[in-house]
Each structure stands twice: as C-alpha cells, then as structure tokens.
C-alpha cells in the first residue's frame, strides 16, 4: 500500500476501500498535500478492479473544517489561477466513476463541505455541521460549492448559506436533501461502510452506469435524461451480470456478479 502523510487507507470489507483524512490537530484542513494524496488514493481505487466502492471519512471532531488558510494566505490571484495540481485533484474526485460514500462527523465547512458533496451518499452523525463560510474571508466557495450546493438544496437555501456563511446542522441538512441519513455519531462510519458493502455486492457495471445516469439528471433536460437512461438500460442487457441476476432470481439463489 502506498505511504501517505495526510490520509489513511484501508480495505476493511470486501470490495470496499476506506480513506480517512488524518490531520486531526487542524481539523483535517485541506492543504495541498492532503488533496494530492486523496486524489492519488482515489485514482488507485478507480483503477483497482477489486475496489467496488469507497468510503471517505474524517474523525469525530471534523470531516474537514475547510481549506488550510495558512497555506492560502499569501497567494496571489495569478498563483490561485495557476494551481493546476490542486484543481486536477478536485477533478479526480468529482469524476470518480465508482460509488463514493462520505461518513461525516463534526465540521464539514468550506472545502470540507465541497468535499462531502463530491460523495454520492452522505451519512452524517447527529452533531455534524455543514457550511460555506468563505464569505467571511472575502471569498466565495471555489471548489464547487456554489454549484453543487445549489443543485443539492435549491437556490434560496444555497444563497442563505453562501451569502451569510452560516452553517446548518445535520437535521437541516437532511431536510434540505444535502445528506441521505443521520445516525448517532459513533455509528456514522459503520453505517457508511455498511452501505458501501451493500453496493459493492451489486453488479459493478450496472452500479457505474446507474451512478452516471443519476448524475446526468443534474446536467440534462428531462427528455435528454430519459433518452440517456433508456440507452443505458438497453446496454446492460448485453452484460453477463444481467443474465446472472435474472437467472439467480428465477432459481431463487444469491447471484454471483463478476463485473462483466
């Protein structure tokens, strides 16, 4: 396994890769090193056929409390525009084709909220808080916050969070559609791993295409999305896993999916 300084990587369940942000003294602030390591670990998971789902988490105090302000303080506009490696890392996360589940406890603020929103499913502990406080620094969200948050919670709620910098708690995040579940804090990671293990047992090709189709719903018109869905639906009839799934159902047995 690759050696990292800012993250921990493990495979706690079959088909499931666990990535833990590991800068607890600074609430997992997202310095460039952490983002580069995270992108590298995600790329390895993407290319590893044994990995069918990934869980991303922090610790009990923070998922990630935002960007590393000390690292960003003296950067010029030209330097920020030229931060190709940092932006490439975010692109790797956003374009990850396999299911990504986030287990969030404590603070998910700024870049931490944007990182959580890269996940397909967010499980939050009861004390979790989500926010985009960049306005308090004379900035705006710069890693997708204005776009993903608006798509997740709607214009009015997103405007309130972005313009005031105020965070919302887990209950409000659930009501707004930002997260999928709330659990006791000590169970957030266990529940995320449970979901990832459940998904990892499904047919991999269908899972990938299902994720892709759902994401297309945010980009396409309804008619274009329906057309895309129908084409992908038909394509899956060519897979061995579709035949195995149907046969197992008819024979009343557990299917064995091979990802082809």
Phi, psi and omega in degrees: 000140180297142178275134179231160176252328188252354178223161172241141182232133182212165175234083188282340181221154180305126177080359185243123175260131178251126177241123182245124174291134192226058170233063189299330183293336180241029176054038177058038177305139190272075175285169185301320180300316180298314182296322179294318179293319179297315179298320179295318180293322178294320179296320177296318178295323178299320186269354181267113183292342178282343179266119182249348177201154181232139173249133179242131182212172175239238176225189186291335181272327184201136164290300169195128186272010175124191179292160175280099186298323179299322180289328185270344194306315188259011181284143177270168178301320180297319179294320180296315178300326183271010181280065186296320183293320179295315179293325177296324177296315177298321179296320178300319179293314183294330185262009180300122188276346182266163180298135180235121181247130178255134172252113189245124169235151177068219187278132168230084189241148177057237178300333177292321175292319178296323178294316178300322181288347172288340180286155177278329179223132177245122171254127184241141169287159186300334182265008183291148178225135184241136179191164176235082186273014185302332181301331180290346178253009183078024182233180170232165175304137185237008180231036176108358186300316181292333183269307182292319181297317179298318178292329183279318189241356180093163187299309188296312179296318179297317178302315180299314182292318183286320185278331178264336185077003182285140178272161174241152180274179185296323180296316179293323179296322178292315180297327182277349180089011180285327182236165183263325185211153169241135178222166172305144186309320183289349181253359185300311181293317179301318181291320178297318178295322178298314179297316180297319179295321178298315180292321181298337180276352180277167180295119188302320182294316179296322178298313180299315183288328176295315177301314181299318181294319179296318179295326179298333181299336179276349186245336188253162167292164180300315182296317179295321179294319178296321178295317179297315180302316183295321180293319178293320177303313180294321180301323183293343176292347178271357185269150175294324182296326177295317178295319179295319180298316179294315181296318179296322178298315181293327181269002178055048177228169179282130180287153175243103184268138184245357178079030177210000000 
